[in-house]
Amino acid sequence: MVILVILVNTLISLMLLYVSWQVWQLKQQLAYITDRLTAYESCTHAALNKAPKNIYLGQESIYNLRHKNQALQMQIQRVRQIISLLLLGQQIWQRYFRRLELTPAKRSVGK
């Protein structure tokens, strides 16, 4: 009877030793996962911590570029108007001198 109790206690002890070993391995895996998640959180915090400032700087840069673009568009419009006026002047000039060339020259009659 004592041998049976010793065997049962030994089997229970071996099973509990196996369970404790499995729990210890699970603890190690959970510790590894916790460390990795903490590292990921630290990296994402470092990246996202600067995000609002970077977004604000990007918006400010876009605003400045749009403002400069508007000024350049105005300059382009003025240059186009000047070129249009020059081309119009050239056409008028050419028409005027072509008419002068096409009209017969008056000949003076000698007396």
C-alpha angles and dihedrals in degrees: 000000000000090000090053091051090047091050093048091047090048092050091048090048092050092048091049090047089053091047091048090049090052091048090049090052090048089050090053092050092048090049090051092048090047091052092049093048091048090051091048091048091050092051094047091046091053091049098042095041089071094041099092092050092047091048091050091049090049092051091048091050091050090050091051092047091050090050091050090045091055091052091049091048089054090050091048090050091051092049090050091051091049091049090048090051091048092050091048089050090049092051092049091047092051092048092049095050093043089057091050091050093047096051112089115249115247111246119214116228113227117228 
